[in-house]
């Protein structure tokens, strides 16, 4: 039976999405698209200092000036820096492992896989020129002026569309060799999210990519559209870890109706629960759709949480299920003494704990350790940071089917899980951005004291 099931699954994987949801595995092919008013790409990134300063000509005189670059293929930049002996082999091999760099699609020399930007300050004015044709000459490009006194408050939300949109040319390394390419960049003079101050902050330019991919699929007679922008602003043609949005077809550009989702997460559409399994570099999504069962028990969002019993520091049993049965929410914080991001998030988590209604929500720390030494370190962290909420302890070597991380399928740390008074998993988030999302949800639920 297992062999037959695997064969059927392979057949399903290669079926056409236009046939609807006859099977549980869907493949959605996307194509490149461009919309200057699209809000699909929402992530900005600051430009980096340019190593090619001496090559530039045609720039205007300013009181203070700088040259920066927008990297459009970070893998090519890293590879060429090694080939030009600006990095050692050991350094490159470490980067190659970290970023999964495939050198078969790169060339061993510097190419223009970047775009240069000139920034100058003239009194209260900030001048930005993008070398759009990539000839290192700024005299034949458009100069944009911004008021340094007001730019911090501008270009947010709907007004971001007022920022310049520039079509830039660059060179892209492919298996067929170096190919000419172009993309569209939204140029922002300021982004308060990065908090860069002083002269450095004034000289920095922030960019968004405006090219994305989109496709469509159908579930139960309802058409959906999927849009995806590159997961990294430094890889304009890489959609392996995309910024994804799925929407009813006629509401794709309605910001109030969009469903943002990432690879590995779930989405409810109609009576189906989708899991985004993977995405390829050229933007082909693999989804698994299953009938949504509101009574399903598990660790996924919208599931009912299973029976959770943990051991406290004093080796006493703590029945976590009893906490929400009393009518309150529960926030589980999965962390460990060995986890740097977990420790870094403690101040924000502690601040959040101090803002919520103690009779409406309880925080429970699930401390995952490898040995007794780690446990002792964790207890010291709790004392030093003055953590006032309860902790349960899980050891990696003592995991069984009743262990909390295993029952909830937690493998990444930190992970935050919000459970409703009905015992349903409302949110499952990770990292710093995940905690911000949890905070927004708690505010929406009215769980803040003020």
N, C-alpha and C positions, 0 to 999 in steps of 0.2 A: 504493500500500500504506500509506503514511504517513497519508493521509486516512482510510482505513478504520480504522486503528489508533486515531486520535484520536476518531473517532465512537464506536467500541466503548468507549473509556475513559470518555467522557461518559456513556454508557448505564450502565456499571458503577457510576459514582459515584453514580447516583441509584437504585441497586438497594437492596432492603431487607436489612439485616444478618441478619434472622432466617433467610434462605435459606442461611446458612452461608458457606463460602468458595468458592463457585462461581466467583468472580472474584477478581482480585488487589487490587482497591480496595474498601475497606469504609468505611461511614459508620455510626458508632455514636451514636445519640441517647441523651442522659442526662436524668434528671429529678431535681428537688430532693429531698433526703433529709436526715434528721436522726437521729443516734444519740448520746445523751449519753455513751456509753462508747466512742465511736469514736476510734481513733488516726489517722484519716486526715489530720487537720490536725496538723502537728507544729511549725510555725513560730510562734514568739512574736515580738511586737514591743512596744517600750515606748510608752507614751502620750506625747502632746506637750503642752506648756504651753497653757493655755486663754486665748484673748483676750477671753473673755466673763465674767471674774471678777465684775464688778459686778452681773451679772444673777442671781447665785445667792442662794438663801435656804435656811433650814432646815437648815443644817449644824451639827454639834456643835462645842463648844470643844475645842481640842487645844493642846498645847505648841507644835507646829509643824504647819502645814497647807499644802496646795497643791491647785489645781484643774487637771486635765488633761483632754484630749479624746481619744476614740477616733474617728478619722476613718473613715467608712464609704464615702465617695465622694470621693477626692482631687481628681478632675477638677472636680466641682461646687464644692469648697472653693476651688480655685485660680481658677475663673472668677468666682465671686462676690467674691473678694478684689480682682480687677481692677475689676469693676463698682462696687464700693464705694470705689474709688480707694485701696485699700491696696497695690496694685501698679500699676506703669505699664504702658502698652500694650506697650512694648518687652519688659518683663520677662515679661508674659503670653505674648507671641508666642514667646519663647524656650522657655518651659515647654510651650506648646502643641505645638511641634515636637518637644521631647524626649519627651513622654508621649503623643503622637498624640491630643490631646484633640479630640473631636468636639463642638463647641458646639451642634449641632442637637438634642442630647439633654440639654441643660442649661438652666437658667433664670437670667436675669441678676439674681438677688438672693440674699441669704443664706437658706438653708433649713436645717432641722435634719438635715443629712446627716452628723451626728456624734452621739456620746453623751458626756456629761460624767461625770467621775469625781472624787470628793473623796477625798483622802488626808490622814490626820492621824496624828501621833505623840503618844502619851500614855504617857510613861515607856517601858517595854519593849514596849509594844503598838503595833501599826500598825492603823489603822482605814481601811477602804476602803468607800465607798458609791458605787454606780453609779446615776446618774439614769435608771433603766430606762424610765420613762414619758416622759422628755425634757421635763419641765415646769420644769426649772431649780430645782426644790424638792427638797431631799434628805431632808426630814422624813417623806416617805411612801414611802421606799425602805429596803431592808434594809441594816443596817450589819454588816460582817464584821470580826472582830478576828483578828490574827495576832501571834504572838510573834516579835519581831525577832531573837531569839537563835537560833531554830531554823528560821526560814522558808527560810534559804539551803539547808538540807539536805532540805527537804520539797518535795513536788509535782514529783517527777521520776519518769520511767518510769511504772510502774503507779499510783503514788500521785498522779499528776497528776489523776486522776479525782476526788480529794478536794477539789480547788480548786472554788470556787463557779462554777456555770454559770448565767448570767443571760440571760433573754429581754429584749431591749431593743427599743424602738420608735424609728423614725427616719423621715425623709422622703427619698424617692428621686425624682430628676428623670428623667422619661422623655419620649418623643415625645408622649405623651398628657397631659403636664403633671406636676405634683407629686403623687406617690402615697404613701399611708402604707405603711410596710414594717416588717418586724421580722426580727431574726436572733438567734442565740445566741452569746454570748461566754463563753469560759472565762477567769476572772479569776485571775491568778497574782500573788502578792505579791512574788515575787523570781525572777530568772532569772540564774544565774551566768554564762551565755554572754556577756552584755553587759558584765559587769565594772564596772558603775557603783558607785562607792563613796561614802562620806560621807553627808551629809543628802540630797543629790540622789538617790543610789541607794536610800535608804530610802523616799523619797516617790514614786518611780516605780512605776507599775503596768504589768504586762505582760498582753497579751491573745492569745487564740487564737480563730479562728472555728471553729464546730462544725457549720455548715451546709455541705453538700457536694452534689455531683451524682453519680449512679451510673447505669450502664447495663450491658448484657450483649451478648455475641456468642458465636458458636460456631465452632470450628475442628476439623475431622476428628472430629466427634461429641462433642467435649469442650466444655462450657460454661465461659465465662470471664466475670468481672465486672470492670468498670472503675469506679474511684472517683476523683473529682477535687475538689480544694478550690481556691478562688480563688488565683491567682498572687500576689496582693497582699492583705494584711490591710486595705488602704485601699480596696479595690474588692470588696465582698462579693458583687457580682453579675457579676463579670467573670471569665470562664473562658478567655480567649484565651491565657494563659500559665499553665496550671494546674499544681498539684502533683498528679501522677498516680500511681495504683497500679493494677496489673492483676494479677488473681489467679484461680486456679481457683475456680469459683462457690462451692464448699462450704468454701473456706478464706479467704474475704474478710477476716475479722477476725483471722486468725492472723498475728501480727506476725513470726513466724519464717519464714513462707512468702511474704510479700508481695514483689512485684516493683515497685520504684519506677522510674519512667521519666519522661522529659520530652519535650516536643515536639522533634522533630528527631533523637531517639535510637532505637536499635533494641532489640528484645526477641525472644527465642527462645521460641516456644510450640509444643509438639509438634514437627512437622517444618517449621514455618514461621518465617520471620524477619520480624518486623513493624517497620516504620518509622512512627512517629507523625508524620504530615505537618503537621497543623494542628488547631486547636481554635477554635470560635467563642465569642462572648460568652455565648450561651445553652447552651454545653456540648455541641456536636456535634463529635465527633472524626472525623477522616479518617485512615485507616490504609492502608498498602500492605503486603500480605503476599506473600511469595514463598517458594518451596521453598528450604529451607536447604541450601546446598552446602558441606560442610566443607572442600572443596578450593578454594573460591573465593579468588582473589587480589584484594586491595583494601585500602582504608584503614578499613574498618568493623570494629567489635568482632567477634571470632570469625573474621575473614578471615585468610588467610595474608598476611603482609606481602610486597609486591613487592620487586624488586631495588632496593636503596637505596645509591647511591654519592654521596658529597659531597666538596666541596673544603675542606680545612682552611685555617687562616690562612696557611700557607706554600704554598698552591695545590697541595698533594699530595692524591691520591685517598684516600678512606677508605671502604672497603667495609663498610658497617654490617652487612650480612647475615652476614659472616664472624664477627662478634662473638658472635651467638647460636648460630651453628653450632658454636662451641667449647664449648657447654653452659651458657652463662650467659644471664641476663635482660638486657634493654636498656631503659632509660628515656629516651625522647626528650623534650627540653624545647624547644618552639618559642617563641622569644622575639625581641625586637628592641630596639635602643637607644632607639627612639621610643615604646616601649610602657610606660606608667607602671605598670600592674599587674604586668608582667613583672619590672620592676626591683624593685618592692615585694616580690615573692615570693622574691627571691634569698636572703635570710637563711634562710627556712624550707627552701628547696631545698638550700641549703648544709648546714644542720643535718641534713637527711635523708641527704644524701650521707655525712656523717660517722658515721651510725648503722648503715649497711648493710654487708654483707660484700663487700669489694672483689673477691673472686674469684668471686662469684656474680652480681653485677649491675654493669653499666657505665652511666654517665650520658653522654649525648651531647647537647650543645646544638646546636640548629639555628637559627642567627642569621639572621633575615630582615631585610635592609636595603634602603633605597631608593637609596643612593649611597655613594661612598667616604667622605664625611664621616661618615655614620652608622656605617660600619665602624670608622673610627678611634675614634669615641665608644664603640662596643661593646668594642673592645680595651682602652680605658681602664677601662671598667666591670669587665671581667674581671680586670684587674690590681689595681684598687682593692679589689674584693670578694674577691680571691684565689681565683678559681674554678679548681679543679684538674682538672676533667674536660675531655675533648676537645670542640672546637667545629667545626662545619662552617658554611660561609657560603653563603647564598642571596641573590641580588639580584633585586628585583622585575622589573627591565627585562631580565633574562636568563633568565626562566623558560621551560622547554621541557618536553616530556613526561617527561623523565628527572629533573626537579627533584623533590626530596623532598617539599616541601609540596604540589605538584601531584599527585604519585603517591599521596599519602595523603589528599588532599582537605582539607588544613588551611587554614582561612580566618580562624579566630579565634585571638587571642594573649592570654595564654599558653595553649597546649594541651600536655597531658602524655599521652604514649602509652607504655604498657607492653607489651613484646613478650616472649613466652616463649622458652625455648631451642629450641622447635620452630618458631619463626618465626611464631607466631600472635599476633594483637593481642588482648591480654587486657583492656585498659582504654584508654579514650580520654576524658579529662576536661579541663575548663578552669577557670581561675581559682583563687581561694583554696580554695574548697570542693572543687574537683577534686584539688588537691594533698593535702588531708586524706584524701580517698578513696583516693588512690594509696598514701599512707603506711599506711593500714589494710590494704590488700591486701598490701603488702610484709611487714607483720608477720604476716599470715595465712600467707604463703608461707615463713615462717621465715628471712627474709633479713636480719634484724637481728642485730647482733653480741651483743646482750644483751637 
